[in-house]
Amino acid sequence: MTEIGDSPRIVLVVEDDALVRYSVVELIEAEGFEVLEARDADDALSLLEECSEDVAVLFTDINMPGSMDGRDLMRVVADRWPHIIPFMTSGRAYVSDSTIPSPGRFFIKPYQVTEIAAAFRAVSRRTG
């Protein structure tokens, strides 16, 4: 687990493809982060209702089934939990970094987990 200041900082990974989700969770954990995982926006919001104060980063796919996609999830999280930094990813859509609340970013799939982890560390240091 990554500790910033006195509180644990957690990455919430939201990905509907179970194999991709499993892989990215494993790789992010190997980079030293604690990770929560959700298969869609509804699962993510349920998790955030329980432990939003410990979550520092949202890492969400854009295209997902369910009541909302990753863009909608990002907007809800930004409104309800503005301390959570959003990062988005997709292999089929592109989102300009300027549409993501700063200092969040967009990563196109396939991405390098080391690059994502470095971005998570940079924002965690700024918020911790």
Secondary structure, DSSP 4 states (H G I P E B T S, - for coil): -EEETTEEEEEEEE-SSHHHHHHHHHHHHHTT-EEEEESSHHHHHHHHHHHGGGEEEEEEES--SSS--HHHHHHHHHHH-TTSEEEEEESS----GGGS-TT-EEEESS--HHHHHHHHHHHHHHH-
